[in-house]
Amino acid sequence: MAQRDEEREERIKTEIIVDAYTREEQAVGWKIYLEETMDFPFEARCIEEREVSPLSESETVQVVGIPQTEPSLRQQFVAVEWNGSELGVPLRQLEPVEASEDTKQAIADWHYKLNR
């Protein structure tokens, strides 16, 4: 489990899931936060292989947006360019390589949330 980060905890509570009472509302809060905070496109590296994704560990991709999928508190997807097409992959399997500070923070917030 990740060590508690008070600044991050406060941001999650006051910016991301503020006024969200159900798990579904919290998932939507996360999706909105990620959409509004990340600056697309950006380059990211696969940090773990996942059953639901064709990406290989260490592979780099261009992240181009967030697909219109149903958000959940365990999995948020991003759209990447891969082999000439666009597909959704779990954000948990990516780390930013070339990205804005806001994008890096948003991804770190999501990874922190998953590891708590």
Number of C-alpha atoms within 10 A of each C-alpha: 7 10 8 10 9 9 9 15 15 11 13 18 13 11 13 21 20 13 12 14 9 10 12 14 17 19 21 20 22 23 24 15 17 25 17 13 17 22 18 16 17 18 17 21 20 21 17 15 15 15 6 9 13 11 20 14 14 14 13 20 21 19 27 19 20 21 17 11 11 12 19 17 17 11 15 22 22 22 21 23 16 15 8 6 8 16 18 21 22 16 20 21 19 25 20 22 15 14 18 16 13 14 20 17 17 20 20 16 19 20 17 18 15 14 10 9
